[in-house]
Amino acid sequence: MTHTDSHSSTYSININGVQRHLPLFKVQPDLAIAVLNILGDTELTEAAAHALNGRMADISYDVIVTAEAKSIPLAYALSVHSGRPYIVLRKNYKSYMGEALSTETLSITTGKPQTLYLDAKDRAAISGRQVALVDDVVSTGSTLAAMRALMAQAEAEITAVAAICTEGDMAQWSEVIALAHLPLFPLSA
Ligand SMILES: Nc1ncnc2[nH]cnc12
């Protein structure tokens, strides 16, 4: 369940009984978002992973795939709950990643283009397998599009997309398994 607080400098969400008051943060001159940051928040991450694992119980998937950085604890926790391995798509190439695959994405939080890399060893682990894409927030869909592109290149089949929150146009994300929805907050100049 979600509601807007009366002072509207925060937006409250309740994830499986864990409530958080998300601060509104201006990301563009005319737009603010309610920022969800699970880094360091073990209680919320656990509550979300437990709930998502339940919602994904009937879905067939071999591997959890997420993108750096804020959703890594969620992927780890879901891995523990589901007994499946997880892999992380990286934002910077390191030589140990070998013949990595890459694709471009645009981040709403930074406004800048970013490249996502799939490590060669992870590529081998998901080739021909069923994957669940996991993110903390599915917002513009650009990270999701980049993850989808990498999965296609790696010949992995996406059988689920799961997130703690969808954001913005709810109807756009009807196929995403999500626990809450965040509105966008237009600002007048
Ligand atoms: N509301 C939000 N909180 C954190 N990260 C985000 N990325 C996109 N929308 C976000």
The ligand as a MOL file (V3000), in Angstrom:
LIG
                    3D

  0  0  0     0  0            999 V3000
M  V30 BEGIN CTAB
M  V30 COUNTS 10 11 0 0 0
M  V30 BEGIN ATOM
M  V30 1 N 12.5000 6.4490 -7.5440 0
M  V30 2 C 13.7200 5.9540 -7.7400 0
M  V30 3 N 14.5120 5.6920 -6.7050 0
M  V30 4 C 15.7340 5.2040 -6.9150 0
M  V30 5 N 16.2510 4.9430 -8.0910 0
M  V30 6 C 15.4970 5.1860 -9.1540 0
M  V30 7 N 15.7490 5.0200 -10.4600 0
M  V30 8 C 14.6540 5.4100 -11.1180 0
M  V30 9 N 13.7080 5.8290 -10.2880 0
M  V30 10 C 14.2080 5.6960 -9.0350 0
M  V30 END ATOM
M  V30 BEGIN BOND
M  V30 1 1 1 2
M  V30 2 1 2 3
M  V30 3 2 2 10
M  V30 4 2 3 4
M  V30 5 1 4 5
M  V30 6 2 5 6
M  V30 7 1 6 7
M  V30 8 1 6 10
M  V30 9 1 7 8
M  V30 10 2 8 9
M  V30 11 1 9 10
M  V30 END BOND
M  V30 END CTAB
M  END
